[in-house]
Amino acid sequence: MSFTRLLSVNLNDGHFMPMLGFGTSAPRKVAMSNVEEAVQVAIDVGYRHIDSAYSYLNEEAIGQAIRKKIANGTVKRNDIFYTTKLWGTFSRPKLVQRGLELSLQKLQLSYVNLYLIHYPVSLQPGEEFLPMDSQGKIIFDTVDLCSMWEAMEKCKDAGLARSIGVSNFNRRQLEMILNKPGLKYKPVCNQVECHPYHNQSKLLDFCKSKDIVLVAYSALGTQRLKPWMDPNSPVLLEDPVLCALAKKHKRSPALIALRYQLQRGVVVLAKSYNEQRIRENVRVFEFQLTSEDMKVLDGLNRNFRYIVLNFFTGHPNYPFSDEY
């Protein structure tokens, strides 16, 4: 099985993005050898869209997996759509390209297919992942989003990123970029948390109206890890409505949640380090939900976020205060 352009979405800059991606964020306890193995399995079973980030701290292993699959003839570099993301400590315009170059060094690749601003929140530059003062408070930086975007455009012009986009931006922040005087490239996508409990319908409609692809992360719920989320959050894949639809279609709840996004025109990331589930999730193209099924899933929306990033709330660009 190979995800060709028939299973891809056309981006506003002329490139194509496979509609099913393999997400690679993982708890720190996951060994790099497991990351490398999972990515190789994903490529073997047909994934061609690999999503990671500088902040996931696993790009060396991912790059090694990709290069091994290129070396043994499974894929060519042009077959792989690879995404990385700009972390907040590289938000200052003069550091944006450096952030990408560090990812490329870890990957040992010459370019990425997609470079995203991970969050609109900027952090004090430095070696620390989350720079903190003596009281344990995160040290923010205040970088103009439009200046940051201009630096992203330069990365595309330099050939280091084929496409550029954003992640975790709300409508107002997207409009700041879209209305920027002298805009050279529109964001091709906005990657956000999106699942039946938080279906992002208003943001999806806005993005579609601007020819911006919505990409869903945490599409299956997410791990209960502090400080990123409340460990007492509801388990999406145990939802009785989702499970009933899974039984109806003789599929897993995860496949129902993934298929829901595809039929809405949303690119969806499926994350797992379990080989059986990696193999199962690519079967999302083998069935369809009915219009009634889709309405039932729409009805699960409760505007519930798993990832709230409370430690970023003091930043003026904290994105989740707006309705969407």
Buried (B, 14 or more C-beta within 10 A) or exposed (E): EEBEEEBBBEBBBEBBBBBBBBBBBBEEEBEBEBBBBBBBBBBBBBBBBBBBBBBBBBBBBBBBBBBBBBEEEEBEBEBBBBBBBBBBBBBBBEBBBEBBBBBBEBBEBEBBBBBBBBBBBBBBBEEEEBBBEEEEEBBBBEBBBBEBBBBBBBBBEEEBBBBBBBBBBBBBBBEBBEEBEEBEBBBBBBBBBBBBBBBBBEBBEBBBEBEBBBBBBBBBBBEEEEEBBEEEBEEBBEBEBBBEBBEEBEBBBBBBBBBBBBBBEBBBBBBBBEBEBBBBBBBBBEEEBEEEBBEBBEEBBEEBBBBBBEBBEEBEBBBBEEEB
